[in-house]
């Protein structure tokens, strides 16, 4: 039986995104904690994000909006939401790192300001400690925005249960994130292929399961340069 309204098609039309080539020299704060080879590929061989992954991203945004509603509610007076669409920009020489950070909140609690990074997860048991990629992102945000108290909030999609971790500012880790941007820029502008760090490290190998470039990366092997 043919449905009167094809909601799958309507949802995909609604969520469809325009794909634009990335500009070398401009980078995005949410990427740097991940696999540098994947980021490099996204500049050299841009691909359109498939509809299933766009739906997953959108569901994450919906959960972020839910947390915003919780923090804005009169029922939660102990926390004040200061900003839910945090603009971010750092200039590193000729490199610009910028964007509106969709999963970042600025809140005030117990007379202190906190940057809260909201991450959705399908399995809360897998978020018993801070993810190193997420922590590096948060360290960079704290460094760039001058807010030195951080929280990583993991929210389970099907139960709305949460784990939260207080993250102190670590200048060395923030500098490591900025160092990675400089290294990424060098690889992009000099056309040098980075090592597949995610594939080579057990703690990061999960990223390969969601990578658009997995097959190409495996064919390239571990070569440092094209």
C-alpha positions as CSV (number, residue, x, y, z in Angstrom):
1,X,0.0,0.0,0.0
2,X,1.4,3.4,-1.1
3,X,1.2,5.9,1.8
4,X,-0.8,9.1,1.3
5,X,2.2,11.1,2.5
6,X,5.7,9.8,2.2
7,X,7.2,11.1,5.4
8,X,10.6,9.5,4.9
9,X,10.9,11.6,1.7
10,X,9.6,14.8,3.3
11,X,12.1,14.4,6.2
12,X,15.0,13.9,3.9
13,X,14.0,16.9,1.8
14,X,13.7,19.0,5.0
15,X,17.1,17.9,6.3
16,X,19.0,18.0,3.0
17,X,22.1,20.2,3.2
18,X,24.0,22.1,0.5
19,X,27.6,20.9,0.2
20,X,30.3,23.5,-0.2
21,X,34.0,23.0,-0.7
22,X,36.1,23.9,2.4
23,X,38.6,26.7,2.2
24,X,42.2,26.0,3.3
25,X,43.1,28.3,6.1
26,X,39.6,28.2,7.6
27,X,39.0,25.4,10.0
28,X,36.2,24.3,12.3
29,X,36.6,23.9,16.1
30,X,34.6,20.7,16.4
31,X,36.9,18.7,14.1
32,X,40.4,19.0,15.6
33,X,40.1,16.4,18.2
34,X,39.3,13.7,15.6
35,X,41.4,12.0,12.9
36,X,43.5,14.5,11.0
37,X,43.6,12.3,7.9
38,X,39.8,12.4,7.7
39,X,39.8,16.2,8.0
40,X,42.5,16.4,5.3
41,X,40.4,14.2,3.0
42,X,37.4,16.5,3.6
43,X,39.4,19.4,2.1
44,X,40.8,17.4,-0.8
45,X,37.9,15.1,-1.6
46,X,34.7,16.6,-0.3
47,X,31.7,14.2,-0.2
48,X,28.0,14.8,0.5
49,X,26.9,13.6,3.9
50,X,24.4,10.7,3.5
51,X,20.8,11.2,4.7
52,X,21.1,8.7,7.6
53,X,24.0,10.5,9.2
54,X,22.2,13.9,8.7
55,X,19.3,12.4,10.7
56,X,21.6,11.4,13.5
57,X,23.2,14.8,13.6
58,X,19.7,16.4,13.7
59,X,18.6,14.2,16.5
60,X,21.7,15.3,18.5
61,X,20.7,18.9,17.8
62,X,17.2,18.2,19.1
63,X,18.6,16.8,22.3
64,X,20.8,19.9,22.6
65,X,17.6,22.1,22.3
66,X,16.0,20.0,25.0
67,X,18.8,20.8,27.4
68,X,18.5,24.4,26.5
69,X,14.8,24.2,27.4
70,X,15.6,22.5,30.7
71,X,18.1,25.2,31.6
72,X,15.8,28.1,30.6
73,X,12.9,26.7,32.6
74,X,11.6,28.4,35.7
75,X,11.7,24.9,37.3
76,X,15.5,25.0,37.3
77,X,16.3,28.3,39.0
78,X,19.7,27.0,40.4
79,X,21.2,27.3,36.9
80,X,21.2,30.3,34.6
81,X,21.6,29.9,30.9
82,X,23.8,32.7,29.5
83,X,24.2,31.6,25.9
84,X,23.1,28.6,23.8
85,X,24.6,29.5,20.5
86,X,28.2,30.3,21.3
87,X,30.2,32.0,18.6
88,X,33.8,31.0,18.5
89,X,36.9,32.4,16.7
90,X,40.6,32.1,17.1
91,X,43.2,33.5,14.8
92,X,46.5,31.6,14.6
93,X,48.7,33.6,12.2
94,X,47.1,33.0,8.8
95,X,44.8,30.4,10.2
96,X,41.2,31.1,11.2
97,X,39.3,28.7,13.5
98,X,35.7,29.8,13.7
99,X,32.1,28.8,13.7
100,X,29.0,28.8,15.9
101,X,29.4,25.9,18.3
102,X,26.0,24.1,18.3
103,X,26.7,21.7,21.1
104,X,28.2,24.3,23.5
105,X,26.3,26.1,26.3
106,X,27.4,28.9,28.6
107,X,25.7,28.6,32.0
108,X,26.1,30.1,35.5
109,X,25.8,28.0,38.6
110,X,27.1,28.5,42.1
111,X,28.4,32.0,41.1
112,X,30.7,30.4,38.5
113,X,30.4,30.4,34.7
114,X,30.7,27.0,32.9
115,X,31.1,25.9,29.3
116,X,28.9,22.9,28.9
117,X,29.6,20.6,25.9
118,X,26.5,18.5,25.2
119,X,27.0,15.1,23.5
120,X,24.3,12.6,22.7
121,X,25.0,8.9,22.9
122,X,22.9,5.8,22.2
123,X,24.5,4.0,25.1
124,X,25.3,5.8,28.3
125,X,27.4,2.8,29.6
126,X,29.9,3.7,27.0
127,X,30.3,7.2,28.5
128,X,31.6,6.4,31.9
129,X,34.6,8.7,31.5
130,X,35.3,11.8,29.3
131,X,36.1,11.0,25.7
132,X,39.6,12.4,24.9
133,X,38.4,13.9,21.6
134,X,35.6,15.8,23.3
135,X,37.9,16.9,26.1
136,X,40.4,18.4,23.7
137,X,37.5,20.3,22.0
138,X,36.3,21.6,25.3
139,X,39.9,22.7,26.4
140,X,40.2,24.7,23.1
141,X,36.8,26.3,23.8
142,X,37.8,27.3,27.3
143,X,41.1,28.7,26.1
144,X,39.5,30.7,23.3
145,X,36.5,32.0,25.2
146,X,38.3,32.7,28.5
147,X,35.9,30.6,30.5
148,X,38.0,28.1,32.6
149,X,35.3,25.8,34.0
150,X,34.0,23.1,31.8
151,X,31.4,20.3,31.9
152,X,31.1,17.4,29.5
153,X,27.4,16.3,29.4
154,X,26.5,12.9,27.8
155,X,22.8,12.4,27.2
156,X,21.4,9.0,26.3
157,X,19.0,9.3,23.3
158,X,16.3,6.8,24.3
159,X,16.2,7.5,28.1
160,X,17.4,11.1,28.5
161,X,19.6,9.8,31.3
162,X,22.9,11.6,31.6
163,X,26.5,11.5,32.8
164,X,28.4,14.7,33.5
165,X,32.1,15.3,34.1
166,X,33.7,18.4,35.4
167,X,36.7,19.3,33.2
168,X,39.3,21.7,34.6
169,X,41.2,23.9,32.2
170,X,44.5,22.4,31.1
171,X,46.6,24.9,29.2
172,X,48.9,22.2,27.8
173,X,46.0,20.3,26.2
174,X,44.5,23.6,24.8
175,X,47.9,24.3,23.2
176,X,48.0,20.8,21.8
177,X,44.7,21.5,20.0
178,X,46.1,24.7,18.5
179,X,49.2,22.8,17.5
180,X,47.1,20.3,15.7
181,X,45.4,23.1,13.7
182,X,48.9,24.4,12.6
183,X,49.9,20.9,11.6
184,X,46.6,20.4,9.7
185,X,47.1,23.6,7.8
186,X,50.6,22.6,6.8
187,X,49.3,19.2,5.5
188,X,46.5,20.8,3.6
189,X,48.5,23.6,2.0
190,X,51.5,21.4,1.2
191,X,49.3,18.5,0.0
192,X,50.8,16.1,2.5
193,X,48.8,13.1,3.6
194,X,48.7,12.8,7.4
195,X,49.1,9.5,9.2
196,X,45.8,7.6,9.9
197,X,45.9,8.3,13.6
198,X,42.4,6.9,14.3
199,X,43.2,3.6,12.6
200,X,46.5,3.3,14.5
201,X,45.2,4.0,18.0
202,X,42.9,1.6,19.8
203,X,41.1,4.5,21.7
204,X,40.3,6.3,18.4
205,X,39.6,3.4,16.1
206,X,35.8,3.7,16.6
207,X,36.0,6.8,14.4
208,X,36.8,4.7,11.4
209,X,33.3,3.1,11.6
210,X,31.7,6.4,10.8
211,X,34.2,7.7,8.3
212,X,33.3,8.5,4.7
213,X,36.9,7.9,3.6
214,X,37.5,4.5,5.3
215,X,38.0,2.6,2.1
216,X,40.3,5.2,0.6
217,X,42.3,5.5,3.8
218,X,42.9,1.8,3.9
219,X,44.0,1.8,0.3
220,X,46.4,4.7,1.0
221,X,48.0,2.7,3.9
222,X,50.3,4.6,6.3
223,X,52.0,6.8,3.7
224,X,52.9,10.2,5.1
225,X,52.8,12.0,1.7
226,X,50.9,11.5,-1.6
